[in-house]
Amino acid sequence: MFALLIYRIVLLLFLPLVLLALLFRSISNPQYRQRLSERLGFIPKPYKKNGIIVHAASVGEVIALTPFIEQLLQTYPQLPITLTTFTPTGSAQVKKQFSSRVQHCFLPLDILPCTQVFLTRLQPKLMIFMETELWPNLINQCAKKQIKLLLINGRLSAKSMKNYKKISPLITPTLNRFDKILCQSQDNLTNFIQLGANNEHCFVSGNLKFDISINTNILDKQAQLTKLLPKHRQLWLVASTHPGDEKIALTAFKQVKTLFPTLLLVLVPRHPERFNSVEKLCSSDGFSLVKRSENTPIESQDIWLLDTLGELMAAYSLADIVTMGGSFSQIGGHNPLEPALFKKPIIVGSDMSNFTEVLKQLKQLQGIIQLPVSYTSTGQASQLAEMVIKLLQDTPKAALLGKQAHQVVMNNQGASDRTMSQVQELIS
């Protein structure tokens, strides 16, 4: 309790700085200064109470949770389902995916007055967190109010566990306030227990991110994008890029174009506030570019910048090769299962620490190519170019790679059903 008290005091003292940080970030993304009252726990309209709250931090989590949320809506039509996020892009994804079928707001800052107001207004029966989203103050308050607590898709890498152990007096009691912790794999479960979680409350349920499917929304987007694409050109899609990723991709692209001059590079920055800077980078490197937001058909341009939200899944379906951003530095990679759903050959960098178990399974079935460690961007670019060229030259190999990746997705579906059964136990 002493560690929690110190945590509360520190966060309360830093509240002005946190708000300033949000305002500073809003310089590049104005949405961060909108709906600030929700960050303080004040929900702007009278939402229904006594339901289920599910927290999904950002876009990736919302997409991963979609099958599970659909099951919640079907199983509990009489209960209000509130889906919270922390980022504006996550918020936009919720609205696109579910419209008014769920209640939506930002999760408040983990500060006592803010979380108190939030819980008083919604008074949930059950609060669900995902992966490593641990909010000590909010979780403690839920437990005190006898609100059931569930952690789903639990993920705790060895690196994260090492960091959490440094603040174990705060984290271990937080874990033990959960009624159940559902983990992606046995390795993750072991790490949670080593961090102090009660082993009687920990279960392996599988990874929700495998439970993806092709829906009508994706097919509609696919049709819209297809109209803008030339039929004769191959597409190399580099998804969810972070600073540094684009430079590696552009350097590799120059090398690939010497053999495949008509190849179209599709760049998809992870964060909308970087759309403009990525556009300038492409232009400064001498490439011609079309932005998706312009809704202009592509002709002879080198690059298509996907500067819209909610269209990446559809774009995967149109690519010949996919490279996942965030895997060339210390980000830890992004979800390779989404392109695998479309049987696409996938190339990733050396850092996929956020998807250790997924990567392991993809490698076992030879459904992914991971580049070796290289300590220079030039070296990474050369490796990437070499692999893209090989796959473009050997289309049967590329097709087999995508087929085996798809098989991994199919082999591991079912986590949503197992998670739902645990929800039903807690609700009953």
Secondary structure, DSSP 4 states (H G I P E B T S, - for coil): -HHHHHHHHHHHHHHHHHHHHHHHHTTT-GGGGTTHHHHTT--SS----SSEEEE--SHHHHHHHHHHHHHHHHH-TTS-EEEEESSHHHHHHHHHHHGGGSEEEEPPPS-HHHHHHHHHHH--SEEEEETT---HHHHHHHHHTT-EEEEEEE---HHHHHHHHTTHHHHHHHHTT-SEEEESSHHHHHHHHHTT--GGGEEE---GGG-----HHHHHHHHHHHTTS-TT--EEEEEEE-TTHHHHHHHHHHHHHTT-TTPEEEEEESSGGGHHHHHHHHHHTT--EEEGGGT---SS-SEEE--SSS-HHHHHHH-SEEEETT-SSSS----THHHHHTT--EEE-S--GGGHHHHHHHHHTT--EEPPP-SSHHHHHHHHHHHHHHHHH-HHHHHHHHHHHHHHHHHT--HHHHHHHHHHHHH-
